[in-house]
Amino acid sequence: MTTTATQNGRTAIAGPVTPVVPAELRHDLLEIARAAIQVGVGLASGWSLASRIRHAHGSDLRSAVFVTLTDAGELRGCMGTLDPDQPVGQAVASAAMTATLDDPRFYPVEADELADLEVDVSILGVPVELVEPTDFVPGVDGIVAERGRRLGLLLPEVATDHGWDVERMLGAVCRKAGLPEDAWREPETRCLVFRTVRFGGRVIEGTPAR
């Protein structure tokens, strides 16, 4: 990506940067996600979750996050926040709880499902404006499309999971925002790219993968 460029009168800054998330913090955030999911289904107390958040290493980091639940590779829930100012431990707990109970695409997760579920935490880097479609790297970059109050987001792994190229990803994120598939070509649509650190494991640690 170019360092700076101008398109449609807008100046873009340097390309997206992968956030720095130390190994200890990754471990603690995964444990927070696991605890939040178990609280959501009634298997753990809110006190245990609060304690994990309070004692997480590097919890002064603030970042946008998403939490994804899958069952044998199939999506079971994915929710998050684009708010970069929320403490990361609290953001992960909230996203995990929402993915468990309030993803509108699915019914709430139940306790007897947890042994089959995987959880992944995505820590998002700062989004930067996409200057040229050819700058987008499928499978590496995530994408946001916004116009007015309409907004859609796709995480980097969506391209990998579906085998999508640049135009398929741009079209899909526009559809997710409730816009026409080719809206990314129009100057009224703002496209932003970001990179993530993603890590995860079984929701119930120690259960074998199916």
Summary of the structure (lengths in Angstrom):
residues: 210
radius of gyration: 17.6
end to end distance: 39.8
largest distance: 53.7
contacts: 668
relative contact order: 0.18
helix: 33%
strand: 27%
